[in-house]
């Protein structure tokens, strides 16, 4: 009991100490000079997105994984798929999209899928191919469940439908004050978070260039980022997955990195078994983020699938 009390007191002191750093670091207004545009969605907070390709082309909706820089991570792969209209939104709490500092349905998997549906409706896209990576793949799959009319084809990249966050991570991340300090330190505008973003440079994974680092720094410093991540962790995911995977009717391609240590390939096989007719392909020489580590190979597989 004494150890627990001391630990909690120490955590609270640390949280209040870091709070001053957060206030000094999170100074960016995301609506000033955004790289893309904001789209007002009925009944939903405005969303920031980037688009490439003309509206007359077949649309591909890209849903990013847990990355504070948001949809920017798809830019290189979208260039490889130049024959399509690429739609790359920033999910709520990421990139230049608004930060929500309280628990909200918009933080949930099903809430994010509803936002993606509203986005396509607002853009007057009758249907699209949907590509999701990591936690964004769970949103893509959920969208295919709740709005099958919108999803022509589905691509799931290193899908985190069964995880992967350990329980202690979500527990710490969700605490008021302590959670803010934790999320700022490991995912926000702290020097530690910036170093963690470059871990692949030492391990052979994705190594961000100077432009990517600058973009991550800017979005990490958006006002309310740490508190928004805390609210995200505190909000139950509210997903019908993985149980509803069998309801997906869209042709589905599952892509997995050969050396993915974050989500074991066994999870990909579970997804393949649950979705009728789904195919799974292993991408050699890459880890958890094949769309960043080898965008050319990943785009080639996606292109072949979309044109089949």
TORKOL-4160 file (C-alpha; in steps of 0.2 Angstrom, whole numbers, padded with zeros to 4 digits, m for minus):
308
<pt num="1" X="0000" Y="0000" Z="0000"/>
<pt num="2" X="0014" Y="0012" Z="0004"/>
<pt num="3" X="0023" Y="0008" Z="m0012"/>
<pt num="4" X="0007" Y="0011" Z="m0022"/>
<pt num="5" X="0004" Y="0028" Z="m0013"/>
<pt num="6" X="0022" Y="0034" Z="m0016"/>
<pt num="7" X="0021" Y="0028" Z="m0034"/>
<pt num="8" X="0005" Y="0038" Z="m0037"/>
<pt num="9" X="0011" Y="0053" Z="m0028"/>
<pt num="10" X="0027" Y="0052" Z="m0039"/>
<pt num="11" X="0017" Y="0051" Z="m0054"/>
<pt num="12" X="0006" Y="0066" Z="m0050"/>
<pt num="13" X="0021" Y="0076" Z="m0046"/>
<pt num="14" X="0029" Y="0071" Z="m0063"/>
<pt num="15" X="0012" Y="0075" Z="m0072"/>
<pt num="16" X="0011" Y="0092" Z="m0065"/>
<pt num="17" X="0029" Y="0096" Z="m0069"/>
<pt num="18" X="0027" Y="0090" Z="m0087"/>
<pt num="19" X="0011" Y="0100" Z="m0088"/>
<pt num="20" X="0022" Y="0116" Z="m0089"/>
<pt num="21" X="0032" Y="0109" Z="m0103"/>
<pt num="22" X="0016" Y="0105" Z="m0113"/>
<pt num="23" X="0009" Y="0122" Z="m0111"/>
<pt num="24" X="0025" Y="0129" Z="m0118"/>
<pt num="25" X="0027" Y="0117" Z="m0132"/>
<pt num="26" X="0009" Y="0115" Z="m0139"/>
<pt num="27" X="0007" Y="0132" Z="m0147"/>
<pt num="28" X="0002" Y="0128" Z="m0165"/>
<pt num="29" X="m0015" Y="0133" Z="m0172"/>
<pt num="30" X="m0019" Y="0119" Z="m0185"/>
<pt num="31" X="m0030" Y="0130" Z="m0195"/>
<pt num="32" X="m0016" Y="0143" Z="m0199"/>
<pt num="33" X="m0008" Y="0138" Z="m0216"/>
<pt num="34" X="m0013" Y="0120" Z="m0216"/>
<pt num="35" X="m0005" Y="0109" Z="m0230"/>
<pt num="36" X="m0022" Y="0103" Z="m0236"/>
<pt num="37" X="m0040" Y="0109" Z="m0233"/>
<pt num="38" X="m0054" Y="0108" Z="m0220"/>
<pt num="39" X="m0070" Y="0100" Z="m0224"/>
<pt num="40" X="m0086" Y="0104" Z="m0214"/>
<pt num="41" X="m0095" Y="0088" Z="m0210"/>
<pt num="42" X="m0114" Y="0089" Z="m0204"/>
<pt num="43" X="m0114" Y="0086" Z="m0186"/>
<pt num="44" X="m0096" Y="0082" Z="m0185"/>
<pt num="45" X="m0081" Y="0093" Z="m0181"/>
<pt num="46" X="m0072" Y="0099" Z="m0197"/>
<pt num="47" X="m0059" Y="0087" Z="m0204"/>
<pt num="48" X="m0042" Y="0091" Z="m0212"/>
<pt num="49" X="m0038" Y="0081" Z="m0228"/>
<pt num="50" X="m0026" Y="0081" Z="m0243"/>
<pt num="51" X="m0031" Y="0075" Z="m0260"/>
<pt num="52" X="m0021" Y="0070" Z="m0275"/>
<pt num="53" X="m0028" Y="0066" Z="m0292"/>
<pt num="54" X="m0043" Y="0073" Z="m0301"/>
<pt num="55" X="m0061" Y="0070" Z="m0295"/>
<pt num="56" X="m0065" Y="0061" Z="m0311"/>
<pt num="57" X="m0053" Y="0046" Z="m0306"/>
<pt num="58" X="m0057" Y="0031" Z="m0296"/>
<pt num="59" X="m0056" Y="0036" Z="m0278"/>
<pt num="60" X="m0045" Y="0028" Z="m0264"/>
<pt num="61" X="m0048" Y="0033" Z="m0246"/>
<pt num="62" X="m0032" Y="0031" Z="m0236"/>
<pt num="63" X="m0034" Y="0029" Z="m0217"/>
<pt num="64" X="m0018" Y="0031" Z="m0207"/>
<pt num="65" X="m0012" Y="0022" Z="m0191"/>
<pt num="66" X="m0007" Y="0029" Z="m0174"/>
<pt num="67" X="0004" Y="0043" Z="m0180"/>
<pt num="68" X="0003" Y="0061" Z="m0174"/>
<pt num="69" X="0007" Y="0067" Z="m0192"/>
<pt num="70" X="m0009" Y="0059" Z="m0198"/>
<pt num="71" X="m0013" Y="0056" Z="m0216"/>
<pt num="72" X="0004" Y="0063" Z="m0222"/>
<pt num="73" X="0011" Y="0046" Z="m0220"/>
<pt num="74" X="0002" Y="0041" Z="m0236"/>
<pt num="75" X="0010" Y="0054" Z="m0248"/>
<pt num="76" X="0024" Y="0044" Z="m0255"/>
<pt num="77" X="0012" Y="0029" Z="m0258"/>
<pt num="78" X="m0001" Y="0040" Z="m0266"/>
<pt num="79" X="0012" Y="0046" Z="m0278"/>
<pt num="80" X="0015" Y="0028" Z="m0283"/>
<pt num="81" X="m0004" Y="0026" Z="m0286"/>
<pt num="82" X="m0005" Y="0042" Z="m0297"/>
<pt num="83" X="m0019" Y="0035" Z="m0308"/>
<pt num="84" X="m0031" Y="0036" Z="m0294"/>
<pt num="85" X="m0039" Y="0050" Z="m0284"/>
<pt num="86" X="m0031" Y="0049" Z="m0267"/>
<pt num="87" X="m0041" Y="0055" Z="m0252"/>
<pt num="88" X="m0030" Y="0056" Z="m0236"/>
<pt num="89" X="m0039" Y="0063" Z="m0221"/>
<pt num="90" X="m0031" Y="0067" Z="m0204"/>
<pt num="91" X="m0042" Y="0057" Z="m0191"/>
<pt num="92" X="m0048" Y="0068" Z="m0176"/>
<pt num="93" X="m0034" Y="0071" Z="m0164"/>
<pt num="94" X="m0020" Y="0069" Z="m0177"/>
<pt num="95" X="m0012" Y="0079" Z="m0191"/>
<pt num="96" X="m0021" Y="0096" Z="m0193"/>
<pt num="97" X="m0038" Y="0089" Z="m0188"/>
<pt num="98" X="m0046" Y="0096" Z="m0172"/>
<pt num="99" X="m0041" Y="0090" Z="m0155"/>
<pt num="100" X="m0055" Y="0083" Z="m0143"/>
<pt num="101" X="m0050" Y="0085" Z="m0125"/>
<pt num="102" X="m0064" Y="0074" Z="m0118"/>
<pt num="103" X="m0070" Y="0057" Z="m0121"/>
<pt num="104" X="m0081" Y="0056" Z="m0137"/>
<pt num="105" X="m0088" Y="0044" Z="m0149"/>
<pt num="106" X="m0077" Y="0052" Z="m0162"/>
<pt num="107" X="m0062" Y="0044" Z="m0153"/>
<pt num="108" X="m0070" Y="0027" Z="m0155"/>
<pt num="109" X="m0067" Y="0015" Z="m0170"/>
<pt num="110" X="m0085" Y="0015" Z="m0175"/>
<pt num="111" X="m0086" Y="0034" Z="m0173"/>
<pt num="112" X="m0070" Y="0036" Z="m0184"/>
<pt num="113" X="m0078" Y="0025" Z="m0197"/>
<pt num="114" X="m0094" Y="0035" Z="m0196"/>
<pt num="115" X="m0083" Y="0051" Z="m0199"/>
<pt num="116" X="m0075" Y="0042" Z="m0214"/>
<pt num="117" X="m0093" Y="0038" Z="m0221"/>
<pt num="118" X="m0098" Y="0056" Z="m0219"/>
<pt num="119" X="m0082" Y="0062" Z="m0228"/>
<pt num="120" X="m0085" Y="0051" Z="m0243"/>
<pt num="121" X="m0104" Y="0057" Z="m0243"/>
<pt num="122" X="m0098" Y="0075" Z="m0242"/>
<pt num="123" X="m0086" Y="0073" Z="m0256"/>
<pt num="124" X="m0100" Y="0065" Z="m0266"/>
<pt num="125" X="m0089" Y="0049" Z="m0268"/>
<pt num="126" X="m0102" Y="0035" Z="m0271"/>
<pt num="127" X="m0089" Y="0022" Z="m0267"/>
<pt num="128" X="m0071" Y="0020" Z="m0265"/>
<pt num="129" X="m0057" Y="0008" Z="m0262"/>
<pt num="130" X="m0052" Y="0009" Z="m0244"/>
<pt num="131" X="m0034" Y="0007" Z="m0238"/>
<pt num="132" X="m0031" Y="0007" Z="m0219"/>
<pt num="133" X="m0015" Y="0004" Z="m0210"/>
<pt num="134" X="m0012" Y="m0002" Z="m0192"/>
<pt num="135" X="m0026" Y="0005" Z="m0181"/>
<pt num="136" X="m0032" Y="0014" Z="m0196"/>
<pt num="137" X="m0036" Y="m0003" Z="m0204"/>
<pt num="138" X="m0048" Y="m0007" Z="m0190"/>
<pt num="139" X="m0057" Y="0009" Z="m0195"/>
<pt num="140" X="m0057" Y="0004" Z="m0213"/>
<pt num="141" X="m0064" Y="m0013" Z="m0209"/>
<pt num="142" X="m0077" Y="m0006" Z="m0198"/>
<pt num="143" X="m0082" Y="0006" Z="m0212"/>
<pt num="144" X="m0084" Y="m0009" Z="m0223"/>
<pt num="145" X="m0096" Y="m0017" Z="m0210"/>
<pt num="146" X="m0107" Y="m0002" Z="m0207"/>
<pt num="147" X="m0107" Y="0006" Z="m0225"/>
<pt num="148" X="m0104" Y="m0008" Z="m0237"/>
<pt num="149" X="m0111" Y="0003" Z="m0251"/>
<pt num="150" X="m0096" Y="0014" Z="m0249"/>
<pt num="151" X="m0082" Y="0001" Z="m0250"/>
<pt num="152" X="m0078" Y="m0006" Z="m0267"/>
<pt num="153" X="m0062" Y="m0015" Z="m0261"/>
<pt num="154" X="m0053" Y="m0016" Z="m0245"/>
<pt num="155" X="m0035" Y="m0016" Z="m0241"/>
<pt num="156" X="m0029" Y="m0019" Z="m0223"/>
<pt num="157" X="m0010" Y="m0016" Z="m0220"/>
<pt num="158" X="m0003" Y="m0023" Z="m0204"/>
<pt num="159" X="m0021" Y="m0022" Z="m0196"/>
<pt num="160" X="m0022" Y="m0019" Z="m0178"/>
<pt num="161" X="m0039" Y="m0027" Z="m0176"/>
<pt num="162" X="m0034" Y="m0038" Z="m0161"/>
<pt num="163" X="m0023" Y="m0025" Z="m0153"/>
<pt num="164" X="m0008" Y="m0022" Z="m0151"/>
<pt num="165" X="m0007" Y="m0010" Z="m0136"/>
<pt num="166" X="m0004" Y="m0019" Z="m0119"/>
<pt num="167" X="m0016" Y="m0015" Z="m0106"/>
<pt num="168" X="m0004" Y="m0005" Z="m0095"/>
<pt num="169" X="m0001" Y="0007" Z="m0109"/>
<pt num="170" X="m0019" Y="0011" Z="m0111"/>
<pt num="171" X="m0021" Y="0012" Z="m0092"/>
<pt num="172" X="m0007" Y="0025" Z="m0090"/>
<pt num="173" X="m0012" Y="0035" Z="m0106"/>
<pt num="174" X="m0030" Y="0037" Z="m0100"/>
<pt num="175" X="m0026" Y="0045" Z="m0083"/>
<pt num="176" X="m0029" Y="0064" Z="m0081"/>
<pt num="177" X="m0013" Y="0073" Z="m0079"/>
<pt num="178" X="m0002" Y="0058" Z="m0078"/>
<pt num="179" X="m0009" Y="0052" Z="m0095"/>
<pt num="180" X="m0006" Y="0070" Z="m0102"/>
<pt num="181" X="0012" Y="0069" Z="m0097"/>
<pt num="182" X="0014" Y="0051" Z="m0103"/>
<pt num="183" X="0007" Y="0055" Z="m0120"/>
<pt num="184" X="0017" Y="0071" Z="m0122"/>
<pt num="185" X="0033" Y="0062" Z="m0117"/>
<pt num="186" X="0031" Y="0047" Z="m0129"/>
<pt num="187" X="0020" Y="0053" Z="m0143"/>
<pt num="188" X="0019" Y="0072" Z="m0142"/>
<pt num="189" X="0031" Y="0087" Z="m0144"/>
<pt num="190" X="0044" Y="0081" Z="m0132"/>
<pt num="191" X="0062" Y="0077" Z="m0137"/>
<pt num="192" X="0060" Y="0059" Z="m0132"/>
<pt num="193" X="0045" Y="0057" Z="m0144"/>
<pt num="194" X="0055" Y="0065" Z="m0158"/>
<pt num="195" X="0069" Y="0052" Z="m0155"/>
<pt num="196" X="0056" Y="0038" Z="m0154"/>
<pt num="197" X="0049" Y="0043" Z="m0171"/>
<pt num="198" X="0067" Y="0040" Z="m0178"/>
<pt num="199" X="0070" Y="0023" Z="m0171"/>
<pt num="200" X="0068" Y="0015" Z="m0188"/>
<pt num="201" X="0084" Y="0024" Z="m0193"/>
<pt num="202" X="0094" Y="0013" Z="m0181"/>
<pt num="203" X="0084" Y="m0003" Z="m0183"/>
<pt num="204" X="0083" Y="m0004" Z="m0202"/>
<pt num="205" X="0064" Y="0001" Z="m0202"/>
<pt num="206" X="0057" Y="0017" Z="m0209"/>
<pt num="207" X="0068" Y="0032" Z="m0207"/>
<pt num="208" X="0059" Y="0049" Z="m0208"/>
<pt num="209" X="0068" Y="0063" Z="m0218"/>
<pt num="210" X="0069" Y="0081" Z="m0213"/>
<pt num="211" X="0053" Y="0086" Z="m0220"/>
<pt num="212" X="0043" Y="0071" Z="m0211"/>
<pt num="213" X="0052" Y="0076" Z="m0195"/>
<pt num="214" X="0047" Y="0094" Z="m0197"/>
<pt num="215" X="0029" Y="0089" Z="m0201"/>
<pt num="216" X="0028" Y="0078" Z="m0186"/>
<pt num="217" X="0035" Y="0092" Z="m0175"/>
<pt num="218" X="0022" Y="0104" Z="m0181"/>
<pt num="219" X="0007" Y="0093" Z="m0178"/>
<pt num="220" X="0014" Y="0087" Z="m0161"/>
<pt num="221" X="0014" Y="0105" Z="m0156"/>
<pt num="222" X="m0005" Y="0108" Z="m0160"/>
<pt num="223" X="m0014" Y="0115" Z="m0145"/>
<pt num="224" X="m0022" Y="0101" Z="m0135"/>
<pt num="225" X="m0013" Y="0086" Z="m0143"/>
<pt num="226" X="m0007" Y="0077" Z="m0126"/>
<pt num="227" X="m0025" Y="0080" Z="m0118"/>
<pt num="228" X="m0033" Y="0073" Z="m0134"/>
<pt num="229" X="m0022" Y="0058" Z="m0134"/>
<pt num="230" X="m0027" Y="0055" Z="m0116"/>
<pt num="231" X="m0046" Y="0057" Z="m0120"/>
<pt num="232" X="m0043" Y="0044" Z="m0134"/>
<pt num="233" X="m0035" Y="0031" Z="m0122"/>
<pt num="234" X="m0049" Y="0034" Z="m0110"/>
<pt num="235" X="m0063" Y="0031" Z="m0123"/>
<pt num="236" X="m0069" Y="0013" Z="m0125"/>
<pt num="237" X="m0065" Y="0008" Z="m0143"/>
<pt num="238" X="m0084" Y="0004" Z="m0146"/>
<pt num="239" X="m0080" Y="m0007" Z="m0161"/>
<pt num="240" X="m0090" Y="m0022" Z="m0168"/>
<pt num="241" X="m0074" Y="m0030" Z="m0173"/>
<pt num="242" X="m0067" Y="m0043" Z="m0174"/>
<pt num="243" X="m0083" Y="m0052" Z="m0172"/>
<pt num="244" X="m0091" Y="m0043" Z="m0187"/>
<pt num="245" X="m0076" Y="m0047" Z="m0199"/>
<pt num="246" X="m0087" Y="m0060" Z="m0207"/>
<pt num="247" X="m0100" Y="m0047" Z="m0212"/>
<pt num="248" X="m0087" Y="m0039" Z="m0224"/>
<pt num="249" X="m0092" Y="m0042" Z="m0242"/>
<pt num="250" X="m0080" Y="m0031" Z="m0251"/>
<pt num="251" X="m0065" Y="m0040" Z="m0260"/>
<pt num="252" X="m0051" Y="m0039" Z="m0247"/>
<pt num="253" X="m0032" Y="m0039" Z="m0248"/>
<pt num="254" X="m0022" Y="m0041" Z="m0232"/>
<pt num="255" X="m0004" Y="m0035" Z="m0233"/>
<pt num="256" X="0009" Y="m0039" Z="m0219"/>
<pt num="257" X="0027" Y="m0035" Z="m0217"/>
<pt num="258" X="0039" Y="m0050" Z="m0216"/>
<pt num="259" X="0047" Y="m0044" Z="m0200"/>
<pt num="260" X="0032" Y="m0036" Z="m0191"/>
<pt num="261" X="0036" Y="m0037" Z="m0173"/>
<pt num="262" X="0021" Y="m0027" Z="m0167"/>
<pt num="263" X="0007" Y="m0037" Z="m0175"/>
<pt num="264" X="0011" Y="m0055" Z="m0178"/>
<pt num="265" X="0007" Y="m0063" Z="m0195"/>
<pt num="266" X="m0005" Y="m0075" Z="m0185"/>
<pt num="267" X="m0017" Y="m0060" Z="m0183"/>
<pt num="268" X="m0017" Y="m0058" Z="m0202"/>
<pt num="269" X="m0021" Y="m0076" Z="m0204"/>
<pt num="270" X="m0036" Y="m0074" Z="m0192"/>
<pt num="271" X="m0042" Y="m0059" Z="m0202"/>
<pt num="272" X="m0041" Y="m0069" Z="m0218"/>
<pt num="273" X="m0050" Y="m0084" Z="m0211"/>
<pt num="274" X="m0064" Y="m0072" Z="m0205"/>
<pt num="275" X="m0067" Y="m0063" Z="m0221"/>
<pt num="276" X="m0074" Y="m0073" Z="m0235"/>
<pt num="277" X="m0063" Y="m0073" Z="m0251"/>
<pt num="278" X="m0049" Y="m0062" Z="m0242"/>
<pt num="279" X="m0031" Y="m0064" Z="m0249"/>
<pt num="280" X="m0015" Y="m0061" Z="m0238"/>
<pt num="281" X="0002" Y="m0057" Z="m0245"/>
<pt num="282" X="0018" Y="m0055" Z="m0236"/>
<pt num="283" X="0029" Y="m0041" Z="m0241"/>
<pt num="284" X="0047" Y="m0046" Z="m0239"/>
<pt num="285" X="0061" Y="m0036" Z="m0230"/>
<pt num="286" X="0049" Y="m0024" Z="m0220"/>
<pt num="287" X="0041" Y="m0023" Z="m0203"/>
<pt num="288" X="0025" Y="m0015" Z="m0196"/>
<pt num="289" X="0024" Y="m0001" Z="m0209"/>
<pt num="290" X="0027" Y="m0007" Z="m0226"/>
<pt num="291" X="0018" Y="0008" Z="m0234"/>
<pt num="292" X="0032" Y="0018" Z="m0227"/>
<pt num="293" X="0047" Y="0006" Z="m0227"/>
<pt num="294" X="0044" Y="0000" Z="m0245"/>
<pt num="295" X="0030" Y="0011" Z="m0253"/>
<pt num="296" X="0034" Y="0006" Z="m0271"/>
<pt num="297" X="0032" Y="m0013" Z="m0267"/>
<pt num="298" X="0016" Y="m0010" Z="m0257"/>
<pt num="299" X="0009" Y="0002" Z="m0270"/>
<pt num="300" X="0012" Y="m0011" Z="m0284"/>
<pt num="301" X="0002" Y="m0024" Z="m0274"/>
<pt num="302" X="m0012" Y="m0012" Z="m0270"/>
<pt num="303" X="m0012" Y="m0007" Z="m0289"/>
<pt num="304" X="m0013" Y="m0025" Z="m0295"/>
<pt num="305" X="m0027" Y="m0029" Z="m0283"/>
<pt num="306" X="m0037" Y="m0013" Z="m0287"/>
<pt num="307" X="m0036" Y="m0016" Z="m0306"/>
<pt num="308" X="m0040" Y="m0035" Z="m0305"/>
